[in-house]
Amino acid sequence: MLTRTAGLCLGLLALAGVATCASTPGRISALPEAPRVGKSTTALAGCLAKGSRASDSADDFVQAGAEILPIPGGVAVTHNLIHGCDLKAQVTASTEREMVIIRERLTGEVRGCDCPSTLQTTVGLKPGAWIVRLLLDTPTAHDQIVQDWDVQVPPR
């Protein structure tokens, strides 16, 4: 199912101080800075950062979903997901015209447990209107469209 939302609202909330960046176990704790135009960076938290789920871990099972934050010179996409244990993540971002495609690829053998993770990908973009698409590729389902956003990237 394709879902498209406007990312500007979330960005305005963050700029107004409504969004918080407190350090919470299993979450990304700082607002990112956009890399150079055409480059991307990804931060991992939760099971994907640890490599596996510790049996004594009190993982923070957050609401699964994705959100976008326009930042000066780019966008930051945060994806909270629940996935099979012991998977590894590889994230790529590519642009074509005014569209960005972020592909999160989870690989490995699916285990019989669930594990929470957060992936935050920041992409450097020229200012202007962009469509951002987040795709998820797992061992059991390929190229799922997580969400599409229309977003206005502010200048640096």
C-alpha positions as CSV (number, residue, x, y, z in Angstrom):
1,M,0.0,0.0,0.0
2,L,1.3,3.4,-0.9
3,T,1.1,6.1,1.7
4,R,2.1,9.7,0.9
5,T,2.3,12.4,3.5
6,A,3.7,15.9,3.7
7,G,7.0,16.0,5.6
8,L,6.9,19.8,6.2
9,C,4.6,19.5,9.2
10,L,7.0,17.3,11.2
11,G,9.9,19.6,10.3
12,L,8.0,22.6,11.6
13,L,7.1,20.8,14.8
14,A,10.8,19.9,15.3
15,L,11.9,23.5,14.6
16,A,9.3,24.8,17.1
17,G,10.8,22.6,19.8
18,V,7.9,20.2,20.0
19,A,10.0,17.2,19.0
20,T,12.5,16.1,21.6
21,C,15.8,14.4,21.1
22,A,16.3,12.9,24.6
23,S,18.6,9.9,24.8
24,T,16.5,6.8,25.1
25,P,17.9,3.3,24.9
26,G,17.4,1.8,21.4
27,R,16.7,5.1,19.8
28,I,18.7,7.7,17.8
29,S,19.3,10.6,20.2
30,A,20.5,13.6,18.2
31,L,19.1,15.7,15.3
32,P,21.3,14.8,12.3
33,E,23.2,17.2,10.0
34,A,22.8,16.7,6.3
35,P,25.8,15.3,4.5
36,R,27.0,16.8,1.2
37,V,24.5,16.8,-1.7
38,G,24.2,13.3,-3.2
39,K,25.7,11.6,-0.1
40,S,23.9,9.7,2.7
41,T,24.6,8.4,6.2
42,T,22.7,5.9,8.3
43,A,22.6,5.4,12.1
44,L,21.3,2.2,13.7
45,A,19.9,1.6,17.1
46,G,18.4,-1.5,18.7
47,C,19.0,-5.0,17.6
48,L,20.5,-4.0,14.2
49,A,23.2,-2.0,16.0
50,K,24.0,-4.7,18.5
51,G,24.1,-7.5,15.9
52,S,21.6,-9.6,17.9
53,R,19.1,-9.4,20.7
54,A,20.5,-10.1,24.1
55,S,18.4,-12.7,26.0
56,D,18.3,-10.4,29.1
57,S,17.6,-7.3,27.1
58,A,14.7,-5.1,27.9
59,D,14.4,-3.8,24.4
60,D,12.2,-0.8,23.9
61,F,9.4,-2.0,21.5
62,V,8.4,1.4,20.0
63,Q,5.5,1.9,17.6
64,A,6.6,0.7,14.2
65,G,6.5,3.4,11.5
66,A,8.5,5.9,9.6
67,E,8.7,9.7,9.7
68,I,10.7,12.3,7.8
69,L,12.3,15.5,9.0
70,P,13.4,18.2,6.4
71,I,16.7,19.6,7.6
72,P,18.8,22.3,6.1
73,G,20.4,20.8,2.9
74,G,18.5,17.4,3.1
75,V,16.2,15.1,4.9
76,A,16.4,12.7,7.8
77,V,14.1,9.6,7.6
78,T,13.6,7.6,10.8
79,H,12.2,4.1,10.6
80,N,11.2,2.2,13.7
81,L,10.6,-1.5,12.9
82,I,10.1,-4.9,14.4
83,H,12.0,-7.7,12.6
84,G,13.3,-11.2,13.1
85,C,16.3,-11.5,15.3
86,D,19.9,-11.8,14.1
87,L,19.4,-9.9,10.8
88,K,21.9,-7.3,9.5
89,A,21.1,-4.1,7.7
90,Q,22.4,-2.4,4.6
91,V,21.0,0.9,3.6
92,T,21.4,2.7,0.3
93,A,20.0,6.0,-1.0
94,S,19.8,7.2,-4.6
95,T,18.3,10.2,-6.4
96,E,16.8,10.5,-9.8
97,R,15.5,13.9,-10.8
98,E,13.4,15.1,-7.8
99,M,13.0,11.7,-6.2
100,V,15.0,10.0,-3.5
101,I,14.8,6.3,-2.9
102,I,16.1,4.9,0.4
103,R,16.3,1.1,0.4
104,E,16.7,-0.7,3.7
105,R,17.9,-4.3,3.1
106,L,17.7,-6.7,6.0
107,T,19.7,-9.9,5.4
108,G,20.3,-13.1,7.3
109,E,18.4,-16.1,8.6
110,V,15.1,-15.2,10.2
111,R,14.9,-16.5,13.8
112,G,11.9,-17.3,15.9
113,C,11.9,-14.1,17.9
114,D,11.1,-10.4,17.3
115,C,13.5,-7.6,17.7
116,P,13.1,-3.8,17.6
117,S,15.4,-1.4,15.7
118,T,15.6,2.1,14.5
119,L,17.3,3.2,11.3
120,Q,17.9,6.9,10.6
121,T,19.1,7.8,7.1
122,T,20.1,11.3,6.3
123,V,20.4,12.3,2.7
124,G,22.0,15.5,1.4
125,L,19.8,17.3,-1.2
126,K,19.6,20.5,-3.1
127,P,16.9,22.9,-1.7
128,G,13.5,22.5,-3.2
129,A,10.6,20.0,-3.6
130,W,11.4,16.3,-3.4
131,I,9.5,13.0,-3.3
132,V,11.2,10.6,-0.8
133,R,10.4,6.9,-1.0
134,L,11.3,4.4,1.7
135,L,11.6,0.8,0.6
136,L,12.2,-2.3,2.9
137,D,13.7,-5.5,1.6
138,T,13.6,-8.5,3.9
139,P,14.4,-12.2,3.5
140,T,10.6,-12.9,3.3
141,A,9.4,-9.8,1.4
142,H,11.2,-7.8,-1.3
143,D,10.9,-4.1,-2.1
144,Q,8.0,-3.2,0.1
145,I,7.0,0.5,-0.1
146,V,7.0,1.6,3.5
147,Q,6.0,5.2,2.7
148,D,6.3,8.1,0.2
149,W,6.5,11.7,1.3
150,D,6.3,15.1,-0.5
151,V,8.9,17.3,1.2
152,Q,10.4,20.8,0.8
153,V,14.1,20.8,1.6
154,P,15.3,24.1,3.1
155,P,18.6,25.6,2.1
156,R,21.7,25.3,4.4
